[in-house]
Amino acid sequence: MNEQRIAILTDSGTNTPEDFVREHDVRVVPLLINYKDGSTYKSGVDITTEEVIERFDQEIPTTSLPTPEQIMETINQAKSDGYERGVFVTISGTLSATNQTVHLVSRLVDDFPMVIIDTKSIGVVAGMVVMRAAQMVEEGVPFGELEARLNDLSEKSDVFFTTKTLDYLYKGGRIGTVTYRLGSVLNIKPVIMCDKDGRYVVARKARGWDRAIASEVRLVRECAQKFSKVRIGICCTKNNELFAQLEERLRAEINNVVEFIYSGLSADLIVHTGPDMVGIGIQPA
Protein backbone atom coordinates (compact mmCIF):
# COMPACT_ATOMS: atom_id res chain seq x y z
CA MET A 1 0.00 0.00 0.00
CA ASN A 2 1.30 3.47 -0.88
CA GLU A 3 1.74 6.05 1.86
CA GLN A 4 -1.18 8.15 0.62
CA ARG A 5 -3.51 5.14 0.82
CA ILE A 6 -4.84 5.89 -2.66
CA ALA A 7 -5.98 2.79 -4.54
CA ILE A 8 -5.39 2.53 -8.28
CA LEU A 9 -8.22 0.79 -10.14
CA THR A 10 -8.82 0.09 -13.80
CA ASP A 11 -10.65 -2.18 -16.23
CA SER A 12 -9.08 -5.03 -18.19
CA GLY A 13 -9.38 -3.12 -21.48
CA THR A 14 -6.41 -0.94 -20.53
CA ASN A 15 -4.06 -3.92 -20.91
CA THR A 16 -1.92 -2.73 -17.99
CA PRO A 17 1.14 -5.04 -17.92
CA GLU A 18 0.59 -7.95 -15.53
CA ASP A 19 3.87 -7.55 -13.67
CA PHE A 20 3.13 -3.87 -13.01
CA VAL A 21 -0.36 -4.75 -11.74
CA ARG A 22 1.14 -7.17 -9.21
CA GLU A 23 3.99 -4.93 -8.10
CA HIS A 24 1.84 -1.83 -7.60
CA ASP A 25 -1.37 -3.46 -6.33
CA VAL A 26 -3.50 -2.19 -9.20
CA ARG A 27 -7.10 -3.44 -8.86
CA VAL A 28 -8.42 -4.64 -12.25
CA VAL A 29 -12.14 -5.02 -12.96
CA PRO A 30 -12.55 -7.51 -15.84
CA LEU A 31 -14.74 -6.91 -18.85
CA LEU A 32 -17.02 -9.81 -19.75
CA ILE A 33 -16.80 -12.24 -22.67
CA ASN A 34 -20.06 -13.82 -23.79
CA TYR A 35 -20.74 -16.90 -25.92
CA LYS A 36 -23.95 -17.93 -27.68
CA ASP A 37 -24.46 -20.90 -25.37
CA GLY A 38 -25.12 -18.44 -22.54
CA SER A 39 -21.74 -18.78 -20.88
CA THR A 40 -20.06 -15.60 -19.65
CA TYR A 41 -16.44 -15.29 -18.57
CA LYS A 42 -14.47 -12.59 -16.78
CA SER A 43 -11.61 -11.50 -19.01
CA GLY A 44 -8.27 -12.63 -17.63
CA VAL A 45 -9.94 -14.34 -14.66
CA ASP A 46 -12.13 -17.15 -16.01
CA ILE A 47 -10.72 -17.15 -19.54
CA THR A 48 -7.33 -16.29 -21.00
CA THR A 49 -6.40 -14.63 -24.28
CA GLU A 50 -5.06 -17.95 -25.54
CA GLU A 51 -8.32 -19.73 -24.73
CA VAL A 52 -10.34 -17.11 -26.64
CA ILE A 53 -8.04 -17.54 -29.65
CA GLU A 54 -8.43 -21.34 -29.52
CA ARG A 55 -12.21 -20.97 -29.76
CA PHE A 56 -12.21 -18.49 -32.66
CA ASP A 57 -12.70 -21.30 -35.20
CA GLN A 58 -16.02 -22.14 -33.53
CA GLU A 59 -17.20 -18.67 -32.53
CA ILE A 60 -16.17 -15.05 -32.18
CA PRO A 61 -17.78 -14.06 -28.86
CA THR A 62 -19.11 -10.68 -27.82
CA THR A 63 -17.97 -8.49 -24.95
CA SER A 64 -19.77 -6.42 -22.37
CA LEU A 65 -18.80 -4.01 -19.64
CA PRO A 66 -18.31 -5.08 -16.01
CA THR A 67 -21.46 -5.19 -13.92
CA PRO A 68 -22.07 -2.50 -11.29
CA GLU A 69 -21.77 -5.25 -8.68
CA GLN A 70 -18.27 -6.15 -9.91
CA ILE A 71 -17.17 -2.51 -9.73
CA MET A 72 -18.72 -2.04 -6.30
CA GLU A 73 -17.07 -5.21 -5.01
CA THR A 74 -13.64 -4.07 -6.24
CA ILE A 75 -13.98 -0.64 -4.63
CA ASN A 76 -15.21 -2.10 -1.34
CA GLN A 77 -12.34 -4.58 -1.31
CA ALA A 78 -9.87 -1.70 -1.70
CA LYS A 79 -11.54 0.01 1.26
CA SER A 80 -11.35 -3.15 3.32
CA ASP A 81 -7.66 -3.46 2.49
CA GLY A 82 -6.97 -0.06 4.04
CA TYR A 83 -7.18 2.34 1.11
CA GLU A 84 -8.97 5.60 1.83
CA ARG A 85 -9.34 7.11 -1.68
CA GLY A 86 -9.16 5.88 -5.24
CA VAL A 87 -8.16 6.70 -8.81
CA PHE A 88 -10.14 4.70 -11.37
CA VAL A 89 -8.72 4.81 -14.91
CA THR A 90 -10.93 3.47 -17.73
CA ILE A 91 -10.84 2.91 -21.46
CA SER A 92 -12.62 5.41 -23.70
CA GLY A 93 -16.14 6.23 -22.60
CA THR A 94 -17.27 6.34 -26.23
CA LEU A 95 -16.08 2.76 -26.82
CA SER A 96 -17.43 1.33 -23.56
CA ALA A 97 -19.93 2.40 -20.92
CA THR A 98 -17.51 1.30 -18.20
CA ASN A 99 -16.53 4.88 -17.33
CA GLN A 100 -20.16 5.95 -16.98
CA THR A 101 -20.92 2.93 -14.81
CA VAL A 102 -17.96 3.68 -12.54
CA HIS A 103 -19.28 7.22 -12.08
CA LEU A 104 -22.71 5.87 -11.09
CA VAL A 105 -21.31 3.29 -8.68
CA SER A 106 -18.89 5.75 -7.05
CA ARG A 107 -21.84 7.84 -5.87
CA LEU A 108 -23.07 4.86 -3.86
CA VAL A 109 -19.80 4.34 -1.99
CA ASP A 110 -19.51 6.21 1.31
CA ASP A 111 -16.29 7.72 2.64
CA PHE A 112 -14.17 6.85 -0.37
CA PRO A 113 -13.43 9.88 -2.61
CA MET A 114 -12.73 8.85 -6.20
CA VAL A 115 -11.02 10.43 -9.19
CA ILE A 116 -12.33 8.84 -12.39
CA ILE A 117 -10.23 9.23 -15.53
CA ASP A 118 -11.53 8.65 -19.05
CA THR A 119 -8.35 8.01 -21.05
CA LYS A 120 -10.31 8.50 -24.30
CA SER A 121 -8.20 5.62 -25.55
CA ILE A 122 -7.82 1.88 -25.21
CA GLY A 123 -5.26 -0.86 -24.82
CA VAL A 124 -1.59 -0.22 -24.22
CA VAL A 125 -1.69 3.59 -24.00
CA ALA A 126 -4.61 3.51 -21.56
CA GLY A 127 -2.50 1.10 -19.51
CA MET A 128 0.36 3.58 -19.64
CA VAL A 129 -1.94 6.16 -18.04
CA VAL A 130 -2.72 3.62 -15.30
CA MET A 131 1.01 3.16 -14.73
CA ARG A 132 1.62 6.89 -14.46
CA ALA A 133 -1.32 7.21 -12.03
CA ALA A 134 0.30 4.65 -9.73
CA GLN A 135 3.70 6.29 -10.06
CA MET A 136 2.32 9.75 -9.35
CA VAL A 137 0.66 8.51 -6.19
CA GLU A 138 3.85 6.80 -5.06
CA GLU A 139 5.82 9.97 -5.82
CA GLY A 140 3.52 11.90 -3.48
CA VAL A 141 1.49 13.93 -5.96
CA PRO A 142 -1.43 15.32 -3.89
CA PHE A 143 -4.82 13.70 -4.46
CA GLY A 144 -6.30 17.06 -5.48
CA GLU A 145 -3.83 17.37 -8.38
CA LEU A 146 -4.19 13.88 -9.84
CA GLU A 147 -7.32 14.44 -11.94
CA ALA A 148 -5.95 17.44 -13.83
CA ARG A 149 -2.54 15.87 -14.38
CA LEU A 150 -3.91 12.53 -15.57
CA ASN A 151 -6.48 14.16 -17.85
CA ASP A 152 -3.70 16.25 -19.38
CA LEU A 153 -1.56 13.16 -19.86
CA SER A 154 -4.45 11.31 -21.49
CA GLU A 155 -4.99 14.21 -23.92
CA LYS A 156 -1.34 14.08 -24.99
CA SER A 157 -1.18 10.29 -25.36
CA ASP A 158 -1.92 8.39 -28.58
CA VAL A 159 -2.28 4.80 -29.69
CA PHE A 160 -2.08 3.33 -33.19
CA PHE A 161 -2.88 -0.23 -34.16
CA THR A 162 -3.38 -2.43 -37.19
CA THR A 163 -4.48 -6.00 -37.78
CA LYS A 164 -3.74 -8.62 -40.44
CA THR A 165 -7.43 -9.30 -41.00
CA LEU A 166 -10.35 -6.89 -40.72
CA ASP A 167 -12.85 -9.66 -39.92
CA TYR A 168 -12.84 -9.12 -36.16
CA LEU A 169 -13.11 -5.32 -36.33
CA TYR A 170 -15.98 -5.65 -38.81
CA LYS A 171 -17.90 -8.33 -36.92
CA GLY A 172 -17.50 -6.32 -33.72
CA GLY A 173 -18.97 -3.23 -35.39
CA ARG A 174 -15.72 -1.25 -35.12
CA ILE A 175 -15.39 -0.52 -38.86
CA GLY A 176 -17.98 -0.05 -41.58
CA THR A 177 -18.92 -2.29 -44.50
CA VAL A 178 -17.19 -0.16 -47.15
CA THR A 179 -13.87 -0.08 -45.27
CA TYR A 180 -14.12 -3.82 -44.67
CA ARG A 181 -14.89 -4.78 -48.27
CA LEU A 182 -12.32 -2.48 -49.84
CA GLY A 183 -9.70 -3.55 -47.33
CA SER A 184 -10.36 -7.24 -47.89
CA VAL A 185 -10.36 -7.05 -51.69
CA LEU A 186 -7.42 -4.64 -52.12
CA ASN A 187 -5.38 -5.77 -49.08
CA ILE A 188 -5.71 -2.28 -47.58
CA LYS A 189 -4.82 -2.23 -43.89
CA PRO A 190 -6.12 0.76 -41.96
CA VAL A 191 -4.00 2.07 -39.11
CA ILE A 192 -6.54 2.98 -36.45
CA MET A 193 -6.24 5.50 -33.63
CA CYS A 194 -8.55 7.10 -31.08
CA ASP A 195 -9.50 10.71 -31.75
CA LYS A 196 -9.76 13.34 -29.01
CA ASP A 197 -13.30 12.15 -28.19
CA GLY A 198 -12.10 8.56 -27.83
CA ARG A 199 -13.64 7.25 -31.06
CA TYR A 200 -11.90 4.95 -33.52
CA VAL A 201 -10.76 6.77 -36.65
CA VAL A 202 -8.50 5.72 -39.50
CA ALA A 203 -5.16 7.52 -39.20
CA ARG A 204 -3.54 6.05 -42.32
CA LYS A 205 -4.17 3.37 -44.92
CA ALA A 206 -1.49 1.08 -46.31
CA ARG A 207 -1.45 -1.78 -48.79
CA GLY A 208 -0.22 -4.86 -47.01
CA TRP A 209 0.83 -5.77 -43.47
CA ASP A 210 4.45 -4.62 -43.66
CA ARG A 211 3.51 -1.19 -44.96
CA ALA A 212 0.85 -0.86 -42.28
CA ILE A 213 3.46 -1.52 -39.58
CA ALA A 214 5.77 1.02 -41.23
CA SER A 215 2.93 3.57 -41.18
CA GLU A 216 2.45 2.97 -37.45
CA VAL A 217 6.12 3.64 -36.81
CA ARG A 218 5.99 6.87 -38.84
CA LEU A 219 2.93 8.08 -36.96
CA VAL A 220 4.61 7.42 -33.62
CA ARG A 221 7.74 9.22 -34.80
CA GLU A 222 5.63 12.27 -35.75
CA CYS A 223 4.06 12.28 -32.29
CA ALA A 224 7.45 11.96 -30.59
CA GLN A 225 8.64 15.17 -32.25
CA LYS A 226 6.11 17.15 -30.18
CA PHE A 227 7.82 16.34 -26.88
CA SER A 228 11.31 16.46 -25.41
CA LYS A 229 11.03 12.92 -24.01
CA VAL A 230 8.52 10.13 -24.55
CA ARG A 231 7.51 6.70 -23.35
CA ILE A 232 6.48 4.11 -25.92
CA GLY A 233 4.35 1.02 -25.35
CA ILE A 234 4.23 -1.96 -27.72
CA CYS A 235 1.27 -4.33 -27.64
CA CYS A 236 1.13 -7.76 -29.29
CA THR A 237 -0.04 -11.19 -28.32
CA LYS A 238 2.31 -12.93 -25.88
CA ASN A 239 5.70 -14.26 -26.98
CA ASN A 240 5.49 -12.34 -30.23
CA GLU A 241 8.84 -11.78 -31.94
CA LEU A 242 7.59 -8.38 -33.09
CA PHE A 243 8.20 -6.92 -29.61
CA ALA A 244 11.97 -6.89 -30.02
CA GLN A 245 11.82 -6.06 -33.73
CA LEU A 246 9.60 -3.05 -33.18
CA GLU A 247 11.64 -1.75 -30.28
CA GLU A 248 14.79 -1.92 -32.39
CA ARG A 249 13.04 -0.16 -35.25
CA LEU A 250 11.59 2.57 -33.04
CA ARG A 251 14.93 3.16 -31.29
CA ALA A 252 16.55 3.66 -34.69
CA GLU A 253 14.00 6.28 -35.74
CA ILE A 254 13.20 8.07 -32.46
CA ASN A 255 15.98 9.46 -30.29
CA ASN A 256 14.02 10.79 -27.31
CA VAL A 257 12.53 7.56 -25.90
CA VAL A 258 13.21 7.13 -22.17
CA GLU A 259 11.26 3.90 -21.67
CA PHE A 260 9.74 1.04 -23.65
CA ILE A 261 6.78 -0.87 -22.19
CA TYR A 262 5.59 -4.27 -23.43
CA SER A 263 1.94 -5.17 -23.07
CA GLY A 264 0.03 -8.32 -23.94
CA LEU A 265 -3.44 -8.23 -25.44
CA SER A 266 -6.31 -8.88 -23.04
CA ALA A 267 -8.93 -11.52 -23.77
CA ASP A 268 -11.65 -8.88 -24.18
CA LEU A 269 -9.74 -6.72 -26.68
CA ILE A 270 -8.61 -9.64 -28.81
CA VAL A 271 -12.28 -10.39 -29.50
CA HIS A 272 -12.43 -7.17 -31.55
CA THR A 273 -8.97 -7.27 -33.18
CA GLY A 274 -8.11 -10.92 -33.67
CA PRO A 275 -4.80 -12.51 -32.71
CA ASP A 276 -2.66 -10.68 -35.29
CA MET A 277 -2.76 -7.17 -33.89
CA VAL A 278 0.11 -4.77 -33.30
CA GLY A 279 -0.42 -1.59 -31.31
CA ILE A 280 1.99 1.18 -30.38
CA GLY A 281 1.22 3.75 -27.70
CA ILE A 282 3.13 6.97 -27.03
CA GLN A 283 2.94 9.55 -24.27
CA PRO A 284 5.15 12.41 -23.06
CA ALA A 285 7.57 11.48 -20.29
N, C-alpha and C positions, 0 to 999 in steps of 0.2 A: 504494500500500500504506500502511495506517495504521501509526503508530509502534509500536503494540503487536503488530503482525504477527498479528492475529486476523482470519481470513477470515469473511465473512458468506455463508452458503449458505441456499438455500430451494428450494421446489418451485414449479412454474409456477402451481399453484392459489392461491397467495397474491396473484396479480395485482399484484405490486410494480410501480409505474410504471417504464416502460422507461428514461426519462431518468435516474431515480434509480439504477437498476441499472447503467447505464453510468458515471455519475459517481462511484459509490462502490464499484465493482468487486464487486458482489453476484454470486455464482455461483448460477445457476438450473438446477435439474435438471428437465427437462420430464416431465410426465405423458404418457401414450401415448394415441393415438386410433386405434381399430381399426374397420375396415370388413369387411363380410361376405365380400368377395373375398380376404380374407387379408392385405390391406395394413395396415401399421401405421405411424403417423407420430408424430414427437416434437412435442408441442404448442409452437408458436411457433418451431420450428426447421425442420421439414419441411413444416409446414402452418400457415397463418394462420387467424385467426378468420374473416376474410372468405371464405376458401376453404371452411371448414366450413359457413358459412351458405349459400354457393352450392350446396352438395351436399345440403342438407336436403330438397329436393324429391324426391331419389332415395333418400336414406337418412339416418336419424339414427344415427350411429355409437355405439359404446360407448367407455368410457375405462378405463384401467388404470394402476396405479401405476408409477413408474419401476422399472427392474430393479436388482437389487443391483449389477450391473456398472456401470450408469450412475452410481449414487451413489458407488461406489468410485472410478471414473474422475475424477469431479468433485473429490472430496476429495484424491486423489493429485495432481491438477493444481494445486490450491491449495498443496499442500506444495512441489511443484516450483517454483512461482512465488515461494517465499520465505515463505509464511505458516507459522506455528509452532503455531497453535491455531485452533479454529473454533467458530462459533455457527451451528447449523443450525435454522432456524425452519420449521415445517411447518404445513399445514392440519390441521384436527381429526383426531385419531387414530380417532374413531368414524365418520368419513365416508370415510376412506382409510387403508390400511395403510402409507402412506409413512413416518409417524413411527416405527412399529415396525420397519420395514425399515432405516431410518437407524440406529436403536439397534443392530441386529444387525451392520450393516456397520461401524459405528464401533469395535466390539470387535476387528475384524480389522486395523485401521490402527495401525501402531506409531508411537510418538513424535509423536502429534498429538492432544492432549486436546481433547475436544468437549463443548460444552454443547448439548443438544438440547431445543428448546422446542416443546411442543404448544400452539398458540394456542387450541385448542378452538373454532376458528372457520374462516372460509373467505373467499376473495375479498379485497375492498378492506381490511377491517379487519385481516386476517392480514398483508397487505402493509404496513400501517401499523406493525405490530409489527416487521417486518423493517427498516423505515426507522429506527425508534427503536433497534433493536439496532446498526445501523451508526453512528448518531449517538452512542450511548453509548460505543462503542469509540473513536470519534474524539475524544470529549470526555475520554477517559482513565479511564473507569470500570474498576476492576480486574476482571480475568477472573473472579476468585472471587465477585464480586458480581452478575455479569450474569444468572445463572440465576434467582436470587430476584427481581431487579428486573423481568426480562422476564416471568416467570410472574405476578407481581403485576399488571403492565400488561395481560397477556392476560385475566386475571380481570375487570378493570375495563373492558374494551373490548367493544363490541357491534356487531353488524351486522344490518340489516334489509333485506329485498329483496322485490320483487314482480315478477310477469311478466304480460304481456297474455294469454297462453294457458298453460294448465296441462298441455298435451300433453307437453312435454319433461320436466317434473318427474315426471309420471305414468309415462311410458315408461322413464325412468331409475330408477324405483323409489323416488323421493324423497317422494312423497305416496301415500296410499292410494286405493282405488277409490271409496269414499264421498265423500271430499273432492273428488276429480276430477269425479265425476258431478254432484254438487250444484253445484260451482263452474261447470261448463260450462253446466248448464241455467239456473241462476239468475244467472249473471254475477257470482258471488262470487269475489273475488280475495283469497286469503290473503296476509297480510304475514308472511313467514317470518323467523325468527331462529335462532341457535344457543343452546341452553341451556348451563348451566354444565358439562355433560359433553360438549359439542360436538355434540349431536344437533340435527337440524332440528325445530323446533316452530313451531306457528302462534301468532304474537304477537297478531294482530288479523285480523278479516275485514271486508271492505268490498265494497259492491256497485258494481262498475264501476272502471275504471282510474284515473280522476281521484281518486276517494275513497280508493283504495288508496294512491296517492302521498301524499295528505293525511294518511293514517294513519301512513305512514312518518315524515313530518315531525314529527307529534305525538309519536311514540315517541322520536325523537331528541331532541326538546325536553325530554321528561321525563328522559331520561338526562343531558342537559347540566346540569340543575338539581342534580345530585349533586356537581358539581365546580366549583371556582372558575374553571378555564379548560379548554377542550377543543380537540381537533383533530377535524375532520370530513372524511371521505373520501366522494367521490361516484363511483359506478361505473356506466358505461353503455357501450354499444358506441361505437366511435370516431366523432368528428365529430357527436355527438348534441347537438342544441340544448338538451336537458334539463340539460346540465351548468350552463350559465349561469343558466337559469331556476331550478334547484334551489338554486344558491348564493344567488341573490338572495332567494329565499323563506326559506331557512334564516337568512340574515343578518337578515332582518326579524323573525324570531321568536326568535332565540337571540343574546344579547348578550355571551356570553363565549367566542366562537370566536377562537382566535389563528391558525389556519391552515386553509385548505381544500386538499385533495389530490384531484386527478382521476386516475382509474384506468380503463383500458380493461378489456375482458372477455377473458380468455384463451380460446384455442381449446378447451381441455379443459372449462372451466366452462360455456361456451355450449352444449355438448352437452346439459347437464342443465337449462338455463334457457330456451333459445331466444334469438333476437336481441333481443326486446323485454323486457329486464330492466333494472330500476333498483335499485341497492343504495346504501345509505348506512351508512357506518361511523362510529363515534364512540369516542374514547378520551380520558382525562384528559391534559392537557398538563402 
